[in-house]
Amino acid sequence: QVQLVESGGGLVPAGGSLSLSCAASGSIRDINAMGWYRQAPGKQRELVAFITSGGSINYADSVQGRFTISNGNAKNTVYLQMNSLKPEDTAVYYCKARLTGWRDYWGQGTQVTVSS
């Protein structure tokens, strides 16, 4: 199994930037992809972006061009650089790791609040 620890959330004015990070420990060799999801109050959890171990990246349309996901130098860490933030980006952001065998693990979540 894998443990995920997120950091970097906070409060930022509209138009500002935040960077999130997620570090995985445990069975990191089994990780096929890591990504970020978010859940706003009263809404379903939705995909923000993910990156595979092979380097393939996918973004939600709503964040394309504003957010950047990366692994950095360590593939057990994933970052999300968020620029040009909007109030509608306000949510709890969750890191997810997908392991071989379609096993998913989630972080505890970090709050991102964008003020208008």
N, C-alpha and C positions, 0 to 999 in steps of 0.2 A: 504494500500500500504506500501511499504518498501523503505527506503533510504539506500544506500550503500556507504560507504566511504572507499576507498583503500589507502594504504600507503606502502612505502618500496621499490619502484623501484629505479633504478639508473644505474650507469656504473660500470662494473666489468670485470676484465680480464678473459680470458678463463681458466676454471678450478676452478674459484672462486665460492663463494656462496652469495646468497641474500635471504632475507626473506620478503614475502609480507603478509600484513594483510588486512582484510576487516571486517568492523563493520557495522552491520545492525541495523536500528532503525525503529520504526513504528509498523506494524502488525507482529512482530517477531513470535508470536505464530502460525501463519499460514505458517511458513517456513517449507517445507518438505526436502529441500536439498539446499546446497550451493556449489558453485564450481568456478573454474577459467578457463577462456578461454583466448586465445591470438590471435592476428592478426598481422602478419608481413606485410610490405609494398608489395602491389600487390597480396596478398594472402587472402584467405577466413579466417574468424574467425574459430578457431578450439578449441575443448575441450582439456584442459590440465588435469584436475582432478576434481572430485566432491565427496562430502560426504553427505550422507542422514542423516536425523534426527535419524534414527535407527543405524547409525554407518557404513553403507555400503560405501565402497570406490571404486572408479574406476579411473584408470590412462590411459592416452594415452600411446601407446607403446613407443613413442619417449622419454618419461620422466620416464618411469618405472625404479625404482631402483635409480634414481637421485633426484626426487622430492618427498616431503612428504606433504600431506594435513592433516590438523587436525582442530578440533573445539576449542581446549583449554578447559577451564573450563566454558566458556559461549557459548551456542549454537547459539548466535546471532553474533558470530565472527568466521571467518575462516582464517586459516593461510596457507601459502604455503612456505615451506622451499625448496629452490632450491640449490642443490649442483652439483659440477662437470659441471658447466655451459659451454655451447658451443656457438660459434657465431650464430649458427642456432636457438638458443633460443631467439635471439633478436626479440622483438615484443612489442606491447602494450598489457598488461595483464589486463583483465577485470574480475571483480567479478560478479557472477550472483546468485540470489536467486530465487528458484522456490517455489511458494506458492501453497496452495490448490487450485484446480480448474485450474491447469496448467498455473498460472499467473507467468510470468517471469519479474524480475527487474534486471537492470544492473547498475554497478558502472560507474564512469567516465573514468576509465582506468588509468594505471600507466605504464610508459615506463621502459622497461628493455633492456639494451644494453650490449652485451658481446663482448669485443674486442678480436681480434685474436692475 
